[in-house]
Amino acid sequence: MNEQREDLVTASAAAVELGVSVDTVRRWSKLGLIKDTRDARNRRLFSRAELERLHRKLSGEAESQYRVLESGELFDDATCIDLFAGAGGTALGFHNAGLRHVYLNEIDRDAAATLKQNSETHGLGWNIDNRDVCEVDFTDMQAEVIQAGFPCQAFSYAGKSRGFEDTRGTLFFEFARAIRDVRPKVAIGENVRGLVKHDGGRTLATMLETLDQLGYRVRYRVLRSQYLDVPQKRERLIIFAVRRDLDIPFIFPRERDYVITLREALRDCPASPGQEYPEKKRRVMEQVPPGGYWRDLPEAVQKEYMGGSYYLSGGRTGMARRLSWDEPSLTLTCAPAQKQTERCHPEETRPLTVREYARIQTFPDDWEFCGSMAHQYKQIGNAVPVNLGYHVGRCVLAALGYVPVDDGMDVILPEPGE
């Protein structure tokens, strides 16, 4: 423990050692490029080794840390069902971790075609069902794990606490129904972090009560992708449920000390189609510096471009937003040229291309997407980053005893009598 503390330095000490200003170290922290901790005097402390690594990275001296994570092993008995599979971000991440899929369901035609094409191309052998999940009979299915990135409709349960009954008519109910019928050892739910506070927390509480009624112990955690080998500031809520009759711990990925920048992610990115700006918008966007947004424009241009939004409160930081080479990307949306959520290339005045989108979501370069360009952007923007799925998948395998627990995992043992 003392050795670990000795590797921590204050912002002032780090600045002296690296030959940069204290403001630079603080800016790195504010941008999320480096994590800090607090000492007994409430001072921010930083890892000396990670600061040195970040300095080398931003100076162009360090090799890229970007890669699609793969374990190279597949456990035949670690079977998995994937619902609302989309373009396969979680499924591929789980597969790369070592789980074997026995069934995937996805209602969107183009996303299902993406799954089928890549299953054939990569020899995954996935059983892909394009039906509405409401029509699926799970009673004869068997799997150790069920995973679902269920869409969260805006429903309210204020004053109710009927658990399973409360969720009828929602897609979470279909996830719960599959759990009830299959009885997997572990169930993993994934959603946006906003679910934690939706309807004052009552929506999530109802979901947890539902899983409890089905006989599962539950924990949840919001994971920050930028600290889990994803070049993107994307937060996802992960619900980890374990069948109550089993002595299985909850295990979540532990955040790493490093981030992967956009420069690393897009290095040697293959060319691909992409949206383009109309000429009028292009003239506006070319005035925005890397990492900047509408506030960096001349005031007259701000007012013309923003229109009525100029007079609203709030940061509106997604408008006229150009990404930065030296940071992870902002969260990808379903379209990179939407006015409220711009994702402009850090150097060229254009939206990110389809392949650049896929790189940022850590899909491999040979993962092909079906449908129109707009549908490809949508599939990628809605996906769980592959590397995030990998880390969650390795934790599931560790909980089930297929792989050893390592120092990249946080183990939470069940409470007595739980």
N, C-alpha and C positions, 0 to 999 in steps of 0.2 A: 504494500500500500504506500510506504514512504517513497519507494522508487517511482511510483506512478505520480505522486505529488511533486517530486523533484523535477519531473519533465514538464511541469506546468509553469508558465511564466505570465507576468502581467503584460498588458498592452504596451506599456512604456519599455519594459525590458525586451519584449519581442521586437519593437521598432528599432531599438539600438542594435540588436543582434543582426537584423535583416537589412539595416540601412534604409529603412523606409520611415515615414512619419507615423506618429501615433494615430492620426486621423485615418491613415490608410488601413491600419490594423482594425480600427473600429468600423470602417466602411466594409471591410471584408466580412466582419461579424454581422453587420446589419443586412448585408446582401445574402447571408446564409452560406457563404463560402467556407466559413470556418466556425466550428461550434465552440462555445465557451462554457465555463463552469464558474461557480462562486466559492470563495473561501469564507472563513469565519468572519472576516471583516467586510463581506459583501463585495469584494473586488472581483472583477472579471479575470479569469485565468484561461490561458490558451495552451494547447499542446505544442511544445517546441518542435517536435518532429513533424507535426502536421503543418505548422506554419512554414517550416522550411520547405516541405513538399509543395505547398500551395505557391510559395514564392517562386520555386523552380518551374512550376507548371505555368504560371502567368508570365514568366520570363521566356517561355518557349524551350526551356532546357530539359523538361521531364517528358518521358514517353506517355502517350495517351493511355488512360486507364479504361477507356471505353471498350466493352466487349459484351457479347450476348452470352450470359452465363449458362453453362451446361455441365452436368455432373458426369456424363458419360456412362451412367448405369441406369438400368430400368428394373424395378422390382415387380415381377409378375403378380404377386399377391397383393400389392398395394394398389388396388383397383379404385377407380374414381368415376363418378358421374358429374358432368358439368352442365348446368342449366343456364340459359340466357348467355350462351357461349360467345356471341358476337363474332369478331374476326379472329378470336383464338388467343388473345393476350395471356389470360390466366391459364388456359389449357396448355399452351406451349410452354409457359413457365413451369407449370406442374410437371409436364412431360420431361422437360430438361432437368428438373430436380430428381426425377426417377419414378413418378407415379404412372400407372398404366390406365388409360381411359377405356371404359367399356361402353359409354353412352354419352353423346353430346346433343343438346337440344338448342335450336336457334330458329326463331320464326321468320326473321328477315331473310328474304330470298337471296340477296347479294352476299350477305354475311355467311349464310349457309353454303353458298357456292364457293366463297373464299376458303371455308373450312374443308370442303370436299376436295378442292383442287390441291391444296397444300398437303392434305392427308395422303393423297395419291403421289404427289411429287416427292414427298419426304418419307414415304413408306411408313406412315404412322398407324395405319389400319384403324382409323377412328370410325365408329358407328354414329353417323350424323343424322339426326331426325329434324326435318324442317316443319313439323306440325306445330300448331298452337299447343303450348305446354298444358293447357287445360284439358286437352284431349288425350294426354298420355296416361297410361296405366302403369304405375310403378310397382304393383304388388308382386310381380314375378322377377323384379330386378334385384341384383345383389352387388354391393360395393362396400368397401371399407370407408370410403370418403365420398361425401357429396359436397360440391362447391357450386355457389350461385352468386352471380353479380346481379341480383334482382333489382329491376327498376323500382324506384320509390315514388309512388303516386302521392299527391298531396291529400292525404286523408287525416282526419282528426279523431282522437279517441278520448277527448276530455271527459273525465268523470266515469269512464268505463274501465273495466279490468277483467274482461272475459277471455283474455288470451287468444286461444286458437279461434274462437268464434268471432272475435273482433277483427281478425285479419281477412275474413271472407270477402271476396270481390277484389282482392289485391294480388299482385304477383308474388308477394312474400308468402301468401297462403299456399301457392303452388310449391314453393321451396319447402314449406313446413309439411305439406302433404307428402312430398317425396321422402322427407325424413321419417315421417310416421310409418310409411309403407315399407321402406327399405331398411330402416334401423341401422344406419351406418355407425361405425365406431366414432367417427369425427365428421362434423359438418362445418363448413367454412362459408360465411356470408360476407359479401363485399358491397360497399356502397360509398357514397360521398360523405365527407366528414360532417356536412350539414345535418345529417340524420341524427347526430348526437343531440342537437338542440331543437329539432323539428317539433313543433307543437309543445314547446316547453319541456322537451325530453319524454313526453308521454308516448310518442310513436315508438321510439326505441324501447321504452320500458314494456310496451305491449308485446313487441317482438321477443324480447328476452323472456317474458312471462310465458309466451307461447312455447318456446323451446324448453322451458322448465317443465311445463305441463306434459310435454312429449317425453320427458325423462332424461333431459340433458343438462349438465352443468355448463355455465357460459361465462366467458370473459370477452371483453372487446378492447381494441386499441386503435387509435388513429396513427397510421404509418406515414412518414414523410419520405416520398420516393427519392428525393434528391440525396438522401443519406443511405440509399440502398441500391447503388449502382445504376441509377437512372438519371440522365442529364435533364431533369425536369422537376420543377417545383410543384409536385402533384401530391395531394394528401388523400388517402383512402381509409375508410373505416373498415376494419377487419373484425368480424365476429367469429370467435372460436368456440365451438360447442362440442362437448365430449359426453358420450353416453354414460349415464350415472353408475351403471353396474360395472364399469371398467376402471381400473387404476391407471389412468392416463393423465399426464400433466398437461397444462396449457403451455404452449411454447410460441413466443413471438420473435420475429427478427430483431436483433439489436442494431441500432443505427451505427453506421460507420463514421469515422472521423473525417472522411474526405467527401468531396463532391466531384462530379464529372461535368466539365464545362461544355458549352455548345461547340466551341472550337474543336474539342476532342471528338465529340459525337459526329460532327459533319465532315471531319477530315476524310477526303477521298470518297465522299458520298456519291453513289451512282447518279447519273442524270436521269430525270424523269419528268413527266408532265406536271404542270402546276397552274394555279390560278394566276391571273394577271390583273394589274390595276388599270382602271380607265385613266386616260392621260391627265385629267384634272386631278384625280387623287394621287397619281404618281408624282406630280409636281409638288403636292403637299408633303408626301411621305419622304421625298428626297431631302427635305430640310430638317428631318428629325435625326439626331445623332444616335450612334449605337447606345442602347440602354435607355434612350429617351422616349418621350411621349408628347402629347399635345401641348403641355406647358412649355416645351422647348421651342415652340413655333413663335414667330412674331405675333403680337396680340391681334392684329387685323386678320391674319390667317387663322388664328385660333377661333375667332368669332365666326368667320365665314364657314370654316370646316365643322365646328361643333354645333352651329345653329342654336336651337333652344337649350341644348345640353350645357352650353357654356355657362348659363346662369344657374344651373342646379348645384346643390351642395354635394359633397363627397369628392373623392379623388378622381374617379373616372379614369383610372390609370391604364385601362386597356385601350383607350382611344388613341389612334395615331401612334401606336406603340411599336418601336423597333427593338428587337432583341439584342443582347450583348454577347460578344464572343466569349467573354471571361466569366460568365455565369451559366448555371443551368437555365434551360428555357422556362418561361412561364408555362402554366398548365395549358396544354393543347385543347382547343375547342373543336367543334365539328366543322368549322370552316375558318381558314387562316386570314380571310379578308373581311370578316364581319367588322363593322365600324366600332362596335363596343368592345371587341376582343381581338384587336389586330395582333397578328404574329408575323411581322415583317422581318425578312432576312437581315442579319446584323450589318451587312456590307452592301449588298445589292438591293436596289429599291424594287422589291417584289415580295409577294407572300411566299412562305415556305412551300416547297414542292411536296408531292405525295411521298417521295422516297425520303426526304428530309423529315417529314412527319413520322414516318416509320422508324427511322434511326432514333429519333428522340424518344419514341415509345419502346425502344430496344427490340424491335422485330428484326430478324436477320434480313440481309439484302435480298435473299432469294425467296422471301415470303411474299407471294403475289396476292393482290387484292382485286376482287371482281366488281363489276358494275361501273357506272359512270364515274368520272373524276370526283364529282360532288359526293357520291356514295362512298367512294374510297376514303376521302377525307373524313366522312362521318364515322365509318367503321374504325379508323385509326384513332380519331379523337375520342371515341367512346370507350376504347379498349383500356384494360388494365395493363400497365407496362409489363412486358415479358419478364424483365429481371425482378420486378417486385413479386410477380407470381412465383418465380424461382425461389426466392427467399422464403416466402410463405410455405411453398411446397416442401422445402427442406425441413422446415419446422414441423410440419405435419408428419413427415417421415420419421423425424426424431421422436416425436410424441408416441408414434406407433412402434418404435423400437427398431426401425429398419436401418437407421444411421445413428451414430453417436451424437450426443449433444456437444456443440463446440462453443467457442467463446464469442461467436456471432449470434448467439441465441439467448433469450431471457426465458427462464423456466419459472412457471407459477404453479406451485403445488396446490391441490384442492384443500379447502379449509376443513377442519374436523367436522364430521357429520354432514358435510355437503352432499 
